[in-house]
Amino acid sequence: MTDTAVETAPQDTAAQEKPLPEALGAQRIAALLAEHLDVPVTADDVTQLVELKHLEVYDWYKRWALYSTKDALGLDPELVKSLVAERTAWQAVSITRDEAVARIGWHWRDIARMGDEGRVKVGRFGRYLTADIDRLPLEAEGERHVTGQMAAKELEIRYPTDLRYVEAAGWLAPVTRVEMPAGTSQYRTVTVPLYRLADVRAVREIPGVDWAAARNLAKGVPSPLRAYAAKAPTRPPRSAPSPRPSPTGTR
């Protein structure tokens, strides 16, 4: 038996590579650029390239934008690398709103308001500068908005009865009102007053008030705060029952 030498033609790897699709979505364009340039490109970077007019929407698939693979690979490598560097640098010194809430324990509305007022730097992707968030509890703790229940807890008085006395005395007033879900229904809401925390704490410093006697009272025990109220809150009177119509045609 003789051995038969079988010559194998060298494989043309270039010919076997699948051609790139004409257009891809942001995620796959990002992966293509990341492999091509060896930098961690993400879909956010692709979005920024579009916003800066360096890349255009080529087509649509349902509601997803598609981008030309040829145009993407033809982008200036230094441009793409600089955008990636800017994004990663910002992400390294910033946090999301949810992360900010977890970090300092503030309500997201207060954090968003600080951003709207320019007290906290808000940058790309709606992220907050971490250093500014860390300063809030030290510099702006009193700017937080709290509900009536939280205000009463801060003052160690009953809610809502004793807090109504405080409001009726003119010592405290809401700074804003917000709509909140009522119970488990996603359609019903209630209007909730919010108070500035610094205003709530200032109430405790009002002279001549026996706060020790007003704190932590049992249900039904009269509060000494009632004496300071311009008008003590009372329950609205019950509506009188409608009179029954007199019978007609009686003999």
trRosetta pair geometry for C-beta under 8 A, 3 or more apart (Angstrom, degrees):
i j d omega theta_ij theta_ji phi_ij phi_ji
11 16 6.7 -7 173 -22 106 138
12 15 3.9 35 112 15 117 116
12 16 6.6 147 92 -18 66 87
13 16 5.6 -61 -148 38 37 109
13 17 6.7 50 154 -37 67 94
14 17 6.0 -41 -157 10 34 114
20 24 7.9 -69 179 -35 98 121
20 32 7.5 73 -136 -127 131 137
20 69 4.7 -152 143 135 131 163
21 24 5.7 115 73 -65 120 86
21 69 6.3 127 78 -25 63 138
22 58 7.7 -156 135 144 89 146
22 68 6.9 -43 162 -132 68 70
22 69 6.6 -159 179 18 19 104
22 70 7.8 -22 -154 -11 60 102
23 58 4.5 -153 -112 86 131 136
23 59 5.2 129 75 31 171 112
23 66 3.9 70 145 153 122 116
23 67 6.1 162 -156 73 88 22
23 68 5.5 -46 -99 -90 84 41
23 69 6.5 -154 -99 -18 27 80
24 28 3.9 -106 174 92 127 118
24 29 5.0 162 88 -56 108 76
24 32 6.7 123 53 -18 157 137
24 66 6.3 154 74 -152 10 84
24 67 6.4 -35 65 58 63 76
24 69 5.8 66 0 -71 106 97
24 72 7.8 -46 47 -2 107 155
25 28 5.4 81 57 21 74 100
25 29 6.8 -136 100 -8 32 94
25 61 7.2 -77 -70 37 103 125
25 64 5.3 -24 -113 160 120 125
25 65 7.1 112 -133 80 69 55
25 66 5.9 -57 -76 -102 53 65
25 67 7.5 88 -143 14 14 85
26 29 5.7 -56 -140 38 28 111
26 30 6.2 32 158 -23 64 105
26 43 4.1 76 133 -144 111 96
26 46 4.4 172 -151 88 88 144
26 47 6.5 24 -140 -53 144 78
26 65 6.8 50 -41 75 99 98
26 67 7.0 77 -83 -3 56 124
27 30 5.8 -56 -154 33 27 112
27 31 6.6 25 150 -16 63 105
27 43 5.0 -27 -81 -72 58 120
28 31 5.4 -46 -145 36 39 113
28 32 6.3 45 151 -23 65 102
29 32 5.5 -52 -149 35 33 115
29 33 6.4 28 154 -14 65 105
29 43 7.9 95 59 -111 90 67
29 46 5.2 101 90 -114 120 142
29 67 5.0 13 -78 64 154 125
29 69 7.1 -149 -110 -101 84 65
29 72 5.0 -142 -156 -110 105 157
30 33 6.0 -57 -147 40 30 106
30 34 6.1 34 153 -24 65 108
30 41 4.6 -160 -161 123 75 94
30 42 5.2 16 -162 -169 147 15
30 43 5.0 -95 -27 -65 146 50
30 45 6.3 118 -119 55 105 102
30 46 5.2 -100 -65 -30 91 120
31 34 5.5 -51 -143 34 31 115
31 35 6.5 27 158 -15 64 105
31 41 7.7 -150 -61 80 18 101
32 35 6.1 -59 -152 38 27 106
32 36 6.1 22 153 -17 64 115
32 69 6.4 -100 -180 -138 170 96
32 72 6.2 68 93 117 129 140
32 73 7.2 -77 146 -68 118 91
33 36 5.4 -58 -139 42 32 112
33 37 5.7 -3 172 10 71 114
33 39 7.8 -39 137 62 89 91
33 41 4.3 -13 93 42 111 170
33 45 7.8 -129 86 101 147 129
33 46 7.7 167 12 -77 142 95
33 72 6.0 -106 -64 168 104 109
33 73 7.7 -157 -92 -88 72 54
33 75 7.4 -5 -118 47 123 132
33 80 6.0 -135 -177 -163 131 151
34 37 6.8 -69 -130 52 18 85
34 38 7.5 65 172 -104 52 13
34 39 6.3 -116 -130 76 61 49
34 40 6.0 24 -129 -131 115 26
34 41 4.3 -142 -65 35 81 91
35 38 7.5 18 -165 -69 22 52
36 73 6.1 -149 -128 -122 165 86
37 41 7.0 78 52 -32 121 123
37 77 5.4 167 -118 -142 116 98
37 80 5.9 -155 -47 96 174 135
37 81 6.5 -147 168 -67 135 92
39 80 7.0 152 62 125 139 100
39 81 5.4 178 -55 -112 166 78
39 84 5.0 127 149 81 126 169
40 84 6.3 144 69 -165 66 127
40 88 7.2 87 68 -73 121 130
41 45 5.0 -107 -155 63 77 147
41 46 7.3 80 167 -46 107 84
41 80 6.5 -23 -95 177 124 113
41 84 5.8 -82 -90 -87 62 125
42 45 5.3 110 55 2 63 97
42 46 7.5 -118 108 0 43 87
42 84 8.0 128 10 -120 79 90
42 87 7.4 -141 36 131 115 158
43 46 5.3 -49 -152 34 43 115
43 47 6.4 49 148 -23 68 100
44 47 5.5 -49 -151 33 35 115
44 48 6.6 34 151 -18 65 102
44 87 6.4 136 106 -139 122 146
44 125 6.7 -12 -139 -80 140 118
45 48 5.6 -52 -149 36 35 111
45 49 6.5 42 149 -23 65 101
45 80 7.1 72 164 -157 129 79
45 83 5.3 121 -146 122 98 119
45 84 5.6 -1 -104 -81 146 74
45 87 6.1 -100 -79 -16 91 155
46 49 5.5 -49 -150 31 34 115
46 50 6.7 35 150 -18 63 102
46 55 6.9 -65 -163 74 71 158
46 67 6.9 -146 -169 -1 120 161
46 72 8.0 -16 -122 -121 104 118
47 50 5.7 -55 -155 35 33 111
47 51 6.4 34 148 -20 66 105
48 51 5.3 -50 -144 36 38 114
48 52 6.1 26 158 -10 68 108
48 83 5.7 170 98 -163 135 131
48 87 7.6 -151 -8 -67 155 120
48 124 7.8 2 -89 -148 125 139
49 52 6.0 -63 -145 45 27 103
49 54 4.5 -82 -167 70 80 110
49 55 4.2 39 130 11 111 119
49 75 7.1 -36 -146 -120 138 150
49 80 7.4 -1 -85 -103 127 81
49 83 6.9 -101 -66 -23 82 179
50 53 7.7 37 179 -75 33 26
50 54 7.6 -89 -69 54 22 68
50 55 5.1 -62 -78 79 63 92
50 56 7.0 117 -132 -102 82 26
50 57 7.0 50 -137 -48 128 76
50 65 7.8 46 -108 130 160 157
50 67 7.7 -114 -77 -93 111 129
53 56 7.6 17 -152 -71 56 85
54 75 6.3 66 158 -128 116 111
54 79 6.6 -178 -135 147 157 146
55 67 5.7 13 170 -149 119 132
55 71 6.2 132 -131 129 80 119
55 72 6.5 39 -122 -91 129 71
55 75 6.9 -30 -68 -81 104 125
56 67 7.5 147 82 -130 38 86
56 68 7.8 22 67 8 79 108
56 71 7.2 -65 38 160 79 168
57 60 7.2 21 172 -65 122 80
57 65 4.6 -83 -123 -155 111 113
57 66 7.0 83 -164 59 74 48
57 67 6.6 -78 -120 -86 39 71
58 66 5.3 -73 65 106 94 84
58 67 5.4 118 0 -140 107 26
58 68 4.2 134 -78 -46 144 79
58 71 7.2 178 -68 18 121 135
59 66 4.4 -18 68 62 82 122
60 63 7.3 -17 -174 -130 113 17
60 64 6.8 144 -161 74 67 44
60 65 6.2 -41 -105 -106 73 44
60 66 6.3 -167 -88 9 19 94
61 64 4.9 -21 67 64 86 100
61 66 5.7 79 -12 -46 97 119
67 71 6.8 -108 170 70 88 116
67 72 5.9 87 128 -57 116 115
68 71 3.8 73 80 10 115 108
68 72 6.5 -179 93 -13 60 82
69 72 5.5 -53 -146 36 34 114
69 73 6.3 27 158 -13 67 107
70 73 6.2 -61 -148 41 26 103
70 74 6.2 21 154 -16 62 116
71 74 5.6 -66 -147 42 30 111
71 75 7.3 55 151 -49 61 84
72 75 6.1 -29 -167 -12 36 113
75 79 6.2 -111 167 69 98 120
75 80 5.5 88 119 -47 129 115
76 79 3.9 77 79 1 106 113
76 80 7.0 174 87 -9 58 81
77 80 5.9 -58 -151 38 35 108
77 81 6.1 32 155 -18 69 110
78 81 5.6 -54 -142 41 32 112
78 82 6.2 35 157 -24 66 105
79 82 5.9 -57 -149 33 27 109
79 83 6.7 24 155 -16 62 105
80 83 5.9 -57 -152 35 32 109
80 84 6.4 30 153 -17 66 107
81 84 5.7 -55 -148 37 32 112
81 85 6.2 35 153 -21 66 107
82 85 5.6 -52 -146 36 33 113
82 86 6.4 34 154 -20 65 104
83 86 5.7 -52 -147 35 32 111
83 87 6.4 31 154 -18 64 106
84 87 5.8 -56 -149 36 31 111
84 88 6.3 23 158 -13 66 109
85 88 6.1 -58 -142 41 28 105
85 89 6.1 29 158 -21 64 110
86 89 5.8 -58 -146 36 27 111
86 90 6.4 23 158 -16 64 108
87 90 6.0 -61 -151 38 28 107
87 91 6.2 24 156 -16 66 110
87 124 7.1 -88 -116 95 75 148
88 91 5.7 -54 -142 40 32 111
88 92 6.4 40 155 -29 63 104
89 92 5.8 -53 -154 27 29 115
89 93 7.2 -3 159 5 61 106
90 93 6.6 -78 -153 48 32 89
90 94 5.6 -6 165 7 72 128
90 123 5.6 -134 -161 121 129 149
90 124 5.9 57 125 42 163 110
90 127 6.9 126 149 71 103 139
91 94 6.2 -75 -122 53 26 94
91 125 7.9 21 -87 40 91 149
91 127 7.1 -138 -107 -95 58 176
93 129 6.4 -7 134 -143 96 74
93 130 5.8 -131 174 20 53 106
93 131 7.2 -17 -179 -13 100 99
94 123 6.0 -102 -93 44 160 121
94 127 3.9 85 141 140 128 121
94 128 6.0 160 -160 76 91 30
94 129 5.5 -55 -101 -96 87 37
94 130 5.9 -159 -112 -28 25 81
95 99 3.8 -119 175 96 113 130
95 100 5.4 146 98 -57 116 76
95 103 6.6 71 107 -28 168 145
95 127 6.3 159 74 -161 18 95
95 128 5.9 -30 63 61 73 84
95 130 5.2 84 -11 -87 103 90
95 133 6.6 -52 46 9 120 160
96 99 4.6 96 53 8 77 103
96 100 7.0 -134 98 -7 41 86
96 125 7.8 -68 -99 130 84 106
96 126 7.3 42 -140 100 72 91
96 127 5.8 -59 -86 -110 47 79
96 128 7.7 73 -176 16 8 86
97 100 5.5 -52 -149 33 34 114
97 101 6.5 39 151 -22 65 101
97 108 5.6 62 161 -142 115 104
97 111 6.0 148 -148 105 86 136
97 112 6.8 19 -132 -68 133 87
97 126 6.7 -38 -28 142 107 108
97 128 6.7 94 -85 -14 57 117
98 101 5.6 -47 -150 31 35 115
98 102 6.5 30 153 -13 65 105
98 108 7.5 -15 -87 -96 51 122
99 102 5.8 -56 -148 41 34 109
99 103 6.0 38 152 -29 66 110
100 103 5.5 -54 -143 32 30 116
100 104 6.6 -18 175 19 66 103
100 106 7.4 -35 139 53 90 107
100 108 7.9 107 80 -116 102 69
100 111 5.1 127 116 -145 133 152
100 128 5.2 26 -69 50 143 141
100 133 4.8 -123 -133 -131 103 142
101 104 7.5 -87 -145 52 18 72
101 105 7.4 56 177 -111 54 12
101 106 6.3 -111 -123 70 58 64
101 107 7.2 7 -127 -154 105 17
101 108 5.3 -33 -77 -72 128 80
101 111 6.5 -109 -70 -9 73 148
102 105 7.8 22 -159 -68 19 49
103 130 7.9 -133 -153 -143 171 86
103 133 6.1 53 87 140 141 131
103 134 7.5 -74 148 -81 128 71
104 133 6.2 -154 -19 166 131 91
104 134 7.3 -172 -73 -106 118 38
104 136 6.0 55 179 70 170 117
104 137 5.3 -159 -156 -42 115 113
106 110 4.7 -104 173 75 116 127
106 111 5.4 131 98 -50 125 93
106 136 6.7 -46 -35 124 150 143
106 137 7.8 -148 -49 -72 109 84
106 144 6.1 -137 -134 -110 100 117
107 110 4.9 94 63 3 83 101
107 111 7.4 -157 94 -3 45 86
107 144 7.2 117 21 -157 97 101
107 145 7.3 -73 50 65 136 83
108 111 5.6 -56 -149 40 40 111
108 112 6.0 41 154 -20 71 106
109 112 5.8 -54 -145 39 30 110
109 113 6.2 32 154 -21 64 107
109 145 6.8 -58 104 54 119 123
109 178 7.2 -47 -125 -92 162 160
110 113 5.6 -53 -146 36 31 112
110 114 6.5 35 154 -21 64 102
110 143 7.2 134 -157 113 108 86
110 144 5.0 -8 -120 -127 154 71
110 145 6.0 -173 -82 23 98 84
111 114 5.7 -50 -150 33 32 112
111 115 6.7 33 150 -17 62 104
111 120 7.1 -27 -166 32 70 163
111 128 6.9 -75 177 -61 111 163
111 133 7.3 15 -136 -122 112 99
111 136 7.7 -41 -107 -98 76 172
112 115 5.6 -56 -155 36 34 113
112 116 6.3 34 149 -20 68 105
113 116 5.5 -51 -144 37 35 112
113 117 6.2 26 157 -12 67 109
113 145 7.8 69 12 -5 160 121
114 117 5.9 -60 -143 44 28 105
114 119 4.2 -80 -165 69 82 118
114 120 4.5 56 127 -2 106 113
114 136 6.4 -26 -122 -110 168 125
114 140 6.7 118 -110 112 124 162
114 143 7.4 103 -84 110 98 138
115 118 7.8 46 179 -65 29 21
115 119 7.4 -80 -62 54 23 74
115 120 4.9 -54 -82 71 64 103
115 121 7.9 -16 -128 106 81 9
115 122 4.2 63 -158 -49 118 127
115 128 6.4 -101 -85 -102 119 107
119 132 7.4 146 133 -178 61 116
119 136 7.5 87 135 -102 119 93
119 140 6.4 60 178 -67 147 161
119 143 8.0 -175 -102 100 176 169
120 128 5.4 -2 154 -153 125 112
120 129 6.6 -168 -177 44 77 89
120 132 4.2 142 -135 135 73 131
120 133 6.3 58 -137 -69 131 62
120 136 7.0 -13 -73 -66 120 115
121 128 6.9 130 80 -158 58 58
121 129 4.0 38 62 -7 110 127
121 132 5.4 159 17 -18 81 154
122 126 6.6 -19 -172 -150 107 45
122 127 7.3 152 -155 78 60 35
122 128 5.8 -31 -100 -96 67 68
122 129 7.9 -109 -67 -8 27 80
123 127 5.6 -29 64 68 87 87
123 128 7.8 154 18 -99 78 19
123 129 6.9 84 -12 -55 112 82
124 127 6.7 1 78 27 52 103
128 132 6.5 -114 170 73 93 112
128 133 5.3 91 123 -56 125 114
129 132 4.3 70 80 9 103 110
129 133 7.0 -179 90 -11 53 84
130 133 5.6 -56 -150 36 36 113
130 134 6.3 35 154 -20 69 106
131 134 5.8 -54 -149 35 31 112
131 135 6.7 31 153 -21 62 106
132 135 5.8 -56 -153 32 34 112
132 136 7.2 54 149 -42 62 91
133 136 5.9 -35 -163 -1 38 118
134 137 7.7 -51 -176 24 39 97
134 138 8.0 17 141 4 62 113
135 138 5.6 -73 -162 49 52 107
135 139 5.1 6 158 9 92 122
135 140 7.7 62 123 7 79 98
136 139 6.5 -76 -125 53 22 86
136 140 5.0 -53 -153 53 66 108
136 141 7.4 117 147 -68 66 55
137 140 7.8 -42 -63 58 11 65
137 141 5.4 44 -159 -80 49 99
138 141 7.3 66 -48 -32 5 104
140 143 4.3 -31 -180 20 93 126
140 144 7.7 119 134 -38 81 71
141 144 6.4 -30 -179 -8 45 110
141 197 6.8 -86 143 94 69 143
141 198 8.0 118 97 -66 69 89
142 196 6.9 40 160 162 77 94
142 197 5.2 -146 -147 86 45 93
142 198 2.9 54 -178 -65 119 104
142 201 6.8 -91 -118 28 102 131
143 196 6.9 -40 -140 -151 34 98
143 197 7.2 -7 48 37 14 102
143 198 7.0 13 -59 -14 39 117
144 196 7.6 127 76 -155 42 52
144 197 4.5 29 66 -13 90 132
145 175 6.6 -120 -115 60 107 118
145 176 6.7 -33 -133 45 148 110
145 194 4.0 29 173 163 114 128
145 195 6.8 143 -156 65 66 29
145 196 6.4 -40 -100 -92 64 47
145 197 7.3 -127 -85 -27 16 83
146 150 3.8 -117 -179 94 112 130
146 151 5.4 145 103 -56 116 75
146 154 7.1 71 114 -23 167 135
146 194 6.6 141 62 -159 24 78
146 195 5.5 -36 64 64 80 85
146 196 8.0 73 19 -171 82 5
146 197 5.4 85 -12 -80 117 85
146 200 6.5 -31 52 -19 131 154
147 150 4.8 96 52 10 74 101
147 151 7.0 -131 100 -6 39 88
147 192 6.0 -34 -125 170 103 123
147 193 7.7 111 -147 82 58 57
147 194 6.3 -49 -87 -107 46 68
147 195 7.7 62 174 18 5 88
148 151 5.4 -52 -145 35 34 114
148 152 6.3 34 156 -19 66 104
148 159 6.0 137 135 -145 93 121
148 160 6.2 17 144 -115 138 94
148 163 5.5 120 -171 139 99 163
148 192 7.6 -134 2 -169 97 85
148 193 6.2 59 -48 71 105 98
148 195 7.0 96 -85 -11 52 118
149 152 5.8 -53 -149 36 30 110
149 153 6.4 31 151 -19 63 106
149 159 5.1 129 -113 141 59 172
150 153 5.5 -52 -147 36 34 113
150 154 6.4 39 152 -23 65 103
151 154 5.6 -52 -151 32 32 114
151 155 6.5 15 155 -5 65 109
151 159 7.9 119 70 -94 78 121
151 163 6.2 96 96 -128 111 128
151 172 7.1 136 -178 175 143 154
151 195 4.8 40 -78 48 137 146
151 200 4.6 -138 -137 -115 90 133
152 155 5.9 -64 -146 47 32 101
152 157 5.3 -101 -156 74 80 76
152 158 6.6 -44 -171 120 130 15
152 159 3.6 -166 25 -62 169 104
152 160 7.4 -121 -58 -108 148 40
152 162 6.8 114 -135 74 108 99
152 163 4.7 -77 -79 -59 104 121
153 156 7.2 29 -172 -77 33 42
153 159 7.5 -32 -39 -25 69 130
154 197 7.3 -179 -101 -146 165 82
154 200 5.1 58 86 142 147 132
154 201 6.8 -82 162 -74 130 70
155 162 7.9 -154 104 119 127 118
155 163 7.6 139 48 -95 139 83
155 166 7.1 -25 -173 -76 177 158
155 200 6.6 -118 -47 -179 100 95
155 203 6.2 -27 -100 89 125 128
155 204 6.4 -165 -121 -70 78 95
155 211 7.8 -117 -173 -146 85 114
155 215 7.9 -145 144 -102 64 85
156 211 7.8 82 65 173 110 101
156 215 4.1 10 120 -140 117 104
156 216 5.8 -35 171 -41 100 81
157 162 3.8 -125 162 110 116 142
157 163 6.4 150 95 -59 117 67
157 166 7.2 136 68 -37 160 127
157 214 5.7 -18 -103 146 109 101
157 215 6.5 -87 -76 -109 63 49
157 217 7.6 14 -145 16 65 100
157 223 7.3 63 -155 -137 110 141
157 225 7.0 30 -140 -20 145 153
158 161 5.2 -1 104 53 117 99
158 162 4.3 106 52 3 79 114
158 163 7.5 -125 94 -14 51 79
158 217 6.1 -67 -30 61 118 95
158 219 7.5 132 -126 -95 144 62
158 223 7.2 -133 28 -71 115 135
159 162 7.2 -68 -68 48 36 85
159 163 5.3 23 -113 -9 72 128
160 163 5.4 -74 -159 51 55 112
160 164 5.7 63 146 -34 86 102
161 164 5.9 -62 -162 27 27 111
161 165 7.2 24 147 -17 62 100
161 223 7.1 156 124 -7 109 138
161 233 7.1 -158 -144 69 59 124
162 165 5.4 -43 -156 28 45 116
162 166 6.7 48 146 -20 67 99
162 214 6.7 137 -154 -178 136 104
162 217 7.4 132 -61 36 140 123
162 223 5.0 166 -103 -110 101 169
162 225 5.5 88 -153 47 88 146
163 166 5.4 -47 -153 33 41 116
163 167 6.5 39 149 -16 67 102
163 172 7.8 -69 -166 77 80 141
164 167 5.7 -53 -147 39 35 109
164 168 6.0 35 154 -20 67 108
164 229 7.6 25 124 -117 73 141
164 233 4.0 -21 144 -13 142 149
165 168 5.6 -56 -142 40 30 111
165 169 6.3 32 156 -22 64 106
165 223 6.2 -147 -5 95 163 134
165 225 4.0 110 118 125 144 109
165 226 5.5 -88 -116 -86 134 46
165 228 6.7 85 166 66 101 89
165 229 4.4 -96 -147 -61 71 122
165 232 6.8 -5 -103 -126 88 71
165 233 7.0 -110 -61 7 58 101
166 169 5.9 -56 -151 33 27 112
166 171 5.1 -78 -175 63 76 118
166 172 5.1 14 138 24 107 120
166 203 6.1 21 -159 -155 125 147
166 225 6.4 -33 -60 -174 69 140
167 170 7.8 51 173 -66 35 21
167 171 7.3 -101 -88 53 23 73
167 172 5.5 -72 -88 76 64 85
167 173 6.6 105 -140 -90 90 56
168 229 3.7 31 97 -153 123 100
168 230 5.3 -143 164 38 82 77
168 231 5.5 -124 -161 58 123 61
168 232 6.8 137 113 -99 168 25
168 233 6.2 -150 -47 -41 139 85
169 225 7.2 -97 -31 -178 138 89
169 228 4.3 14 -108 131 134 98
169 229 5.0 -81 -57 -96 78 46
169 230 6.4 154 -105 -18 33 76
170 173 7.9 -11 -152 -47 48 105
170 230 6.6 61 -27 -26 100 123
171 203 4.9 87 152 -122 122 100
171 206 6.1 -55 -128 -56 128 153
171 228 7.9 22 -27 137 125 131
172 195 6.2 7 -180 -137 112 135
172 199 6.0 126 -128 142 82 108
172 200 6.5 50 -124 -98 133 58
172 203 5.5 -22 -56 -73 114 132
173 195 7.7 156 96 -116 26 92
173 199 7.8 -76 45 165 59 152
174 177 6.2 47 148 -65 147 80
174 193 3.5 -97 -90 -170 147 110
174 194 5.9 90 -154 57 97 39
174 195 5.7 -87 -111 -76 54 67
175 194 6.3 -58 54 96 83 83
175 195 6.4 110 1 -135 91 31
175 196 4.9 65 -26 -37 144 96
175 199 7.4 157 -45 5 114 148
176 193 7.8 155 91 -154 37 56
176 194 5.2 -11 69 54 81 110
177 191 5.2 18 169 -180 125 99
177 192 6.5 160 -158 77 74 38
177 193 5.2 -40 -99 -98 87 53
177 194 6.7 174 -96 8 31 82
178 191 7.5 160 81 -152 27 57
178 192 5.6 -25 65 61 77 92
178 194 6.2 39 0 -26 104 123
179 189 4.4 27 -179 160 103 141
179 190 7.3 154 -150 74 61 28
179 191 6.0 -37 -94 -96 64 59
179 192 7.5 136 -117 14 15 84
180 189 6.2 148 72 -157 28 88
180 190 5.9 -28 64 61 83 79
180 192 4.9 17 4 -7 123 132
181 184 7.9 20 151 -134 123 11
181 185 6.8 -177 -172 77 94 60
181 186 6.7 -34 -128 -117 124 40
181 188 7.2 80 -163 83 61 64
181 189 5.9 -61 -101 -104 31 72
181 190 8.0 15 117 16 16 80
182 185 5.9 -7 77 53 81 108
182 188 4.1 -65 52 120 118 104
182 189 5.7 175 -17 -122 93 13
182 190 4.7 102 -81 -26 102 98
183 188 6.9 17 41 76 97 125
185 188 4.1 42 92 24 136 102
195 199 6.0 -120 176 74 93 117
195 200 5.4 91 127 -57 128 106
196 199 4.2 81 72 4 97 109
196 200 7.1 -169 91 -10 50 82
197 200 5.5 -51 -151 33 38 114
197 201 6.4 32 154 -15 69 105
198 201 5.8 -55 -146 40 33 108
198 202 6.3 39 152 -27 64 105
199 202 5.6 -51 -148 30 32 115
199 203 7.2 47 150 -32 60 92
200 203 5.9 -43 -167 11 36 115
201 204 6.0 -44 -169 21 47 113
201 205 7.6 37 142 -13 66 103
202 205 5.6 -59 -161 34 48 111
202 206 7.7 72 143 -46 67 81
203 206 5.9 -25 -167 -13 45 114
204 211 6.4 49 -143 -103 75 161
206 209 5.2 46 93 -3 101 130
209 214 7.4 -24 164 -5 99 142
209 225 7.5 32 -157 -103 113 79
209 228 6.8 -7 -109 -59 104 155
210 213 4.2 15 132 22 116 115
210 214 6.4 132 99 -19 71 93
210 224 5.5 -20 65 106 112 160
211 214 5.4 -65 -144 43 39 109
211 215 6.1 47 159 -38 73 102
212 215 6.2 -49 -147 17 27 113
213 224 5.0 44 106 -1 121 142
214 217 6.8 -58 -170 -30 38 117
214 223 5.7 57 -135 -164 85 96
214 224 5.3 -104 -73 50 90 96
214 225 5.1 74 -127 -39 134 102
217 221 4.5 -136 180 76 108 121
217 223 5.8 -151 15 -92 165 85
218 221 4.9 84 61 -12 78 121
222 226 6.4 -62 -176 7 91 142
223 226 5.3 123 76 -24 81 91
224 227 6.1 -33 -178 14 59 112
225 228 5.7 -57 -165 35 55 110
225 229 6.8 65 142 -37 75 97
226 229 5.7 -46 -156 14 40 117
226 232 5.2 24 -157 -110 94 120
229 232 5.0 109 85 -84 139 56
229 233 7.4 -95 -171 -14 157 71
245 248 8.0 -29 148 -27 109 94
247 250 5.3 80 104 -47 110 114
